[in-house]
Structure formats: structure tokens, C-alpha cells
Amino acid sequence: MKTDQDGRTLAQALKDRAGAFVNSHVDLWVGVEPDATLVLAGNDAQALFQAAADWLADDPQDVVDVGWERQAAEPTQALRIRLVPRGTAGATVPAPAVG
């Protein structure tokens, strides 16, 4: 697992940022999975894509996978973005955890 200069994993760094990020994006749920997948969920697709653009503009990471899920319960849509530290997308990236 990649760590930054402070010894944190990318997933930990993303979690640290998620709390403040969700405060500036109303009606949005933000989560981070252990494999550094950012999960943005809500009921408005446009808001989800705007939030993803905002996230990447504020703290660029390389995107290695993207998924979209429709759900019966609220939040009705989820955008999953698997991230790696900038400049490492060409390196071998472990497969996402299946579970």
C-alpha cells in the first residue's frame, strides 16, 4: 500500500478529506473504501459528477477505475472512483477487493 510522506495510506488521506468535503456538498454522501475508492452517493447525477470534478480539481489523483450504481433505496445513485497517487496509474495497481 502506498503511503505519503507522513506515513498515511491514500485511503486514510482520502478519509481525512471526506469530512470537510461533504460539508460543502449538500445532499451528498461521501465514503472511502480501504482500496482508496472514493464513493460519492446522492439522488442527483449532475451533483455527483460535479462533486467528482470538484474533488479531483482540489486534490488531483490518478483515476484507475470508475463505476456507477443505481440503488432502490436512498441515496439512489453512487459514483465509485478508484484513485491512486498522481503519477502511479501506469504502475501495477492491485485489483479491488471483492466482497
C-alpha positions in Angstrom: 0.0 0.0 0.0 1.4 3.4 -1.0 2.0 5.9 1.8 2.6 9.6 1.8 5.4 11.5 3.4 3.6 11.4 6.8 3.1 7.6 6.6 -0.6 7.7 5.8 -2.1 5.5 3.2 -4.0 7.1 0.3 -7.2 5.7 1.8 -6.5 7.4 5.1 -5.7 10.7 3.4 -9.0 10.5 1.4 -11.0 9.7 4.6 -9.4 12.7 6.3 -10.5 15.0 3.5 -14.0 13.4 3.1 -15.5 15.0 6.2 -14.7 18.6 5.1 -15.7 17.9 1.5 -19.2 16.6 2.4 -19.8 19.8 4.3 -19.5 21.8 1.2 -21.6 19.5 -1.0 -25.2 19.4 0.3 -27.3 16.2 -0.1 -24.2 14.2 -0.8 -22.9 11.1 0.9 -19.1 10.6 0.8 -17.3 7.4 1.7 -13.8 5.9 1.2 -13.1 2.2 0.9 -9.8 0.6 2.0 -8.6 0.3 -1.6 -8.8 4.1 -2.0 -12.1 4.0 -3.8 -14.0 7.3 -3.3 -17.7 6.7 -3.1 -20.0 9.6 -3.8 -23.7 8.9 -3.4 -26.9 11.0 -3.8 -30.1 11.4 -5.7 -28.8 13.9 -8.4 -26.5 12.5 -11.1 -25.3 16.0 -12.1 -24.4 16.8 -8.5 -22.4 13.6 -8.2 -20.4 14.3 -11.3 -19.8 17.9 -10.2 -18.6 16.7 -6.8 -16.2 14.3 -8.5 -14.9 17.1 -10.7 -14.5 19.3 -7.6 -12.7 16.6 -5.7 -10.2 16.0 -8.5 -9.7 19.7 -9.1 -8.8 20.3 -5.4 -6.5 17.3 -5.0 -5.6 15.6 -8.2 -5.2 11.9 -8.1 -5.0 9.4 -11.0 -8.2 7.6 -11.7 -7.8 3.9 -12.4 -11.5 2.8 -12.3 -15.0 4.3 -12.3 -18.3 2.6 -11.5 -21.9 3.7 -11.4 -24.6 2.1 -9.4 -28.4 2.6 -9.2 -30.0 1.7 -5.9 -33.6 1.1 -4.9 -33.2 3.0 -1.6 -31.8 6.5 -1.0 -29.2 7.6 -2.0 -30.4 6.3 -5.4 -27.1 6.6 -7.2 -23.5 6.1 -6.4 -20.4 7.0 -8.3 -17.3 5.0 -7.3 -13.9 6.3 -8.3 -10.8 4.2 -7.6 -7.8 6.5 -7.1 -4.0 6.1 -6.9 -1.4 8.8 -6.1 -0.7 11.1 -9.1 1.9 9.6 -11.5 1.4 6.0 -10.4 -1.5 4.9 -12.6 0.8 3.2 -15.1 2.3 1.1 -12.2 0.9 -2.2 -11.2 -2.3 -1.4 -9.3 -3.7 -4.2 -7.1 -7.2 -5.5 -8.0 -10.1 -4.1 -6.0 -11.2 -6.1 -3.0 -14.2 -8.3 -3.8 -16.7 -8.7 -1.0 
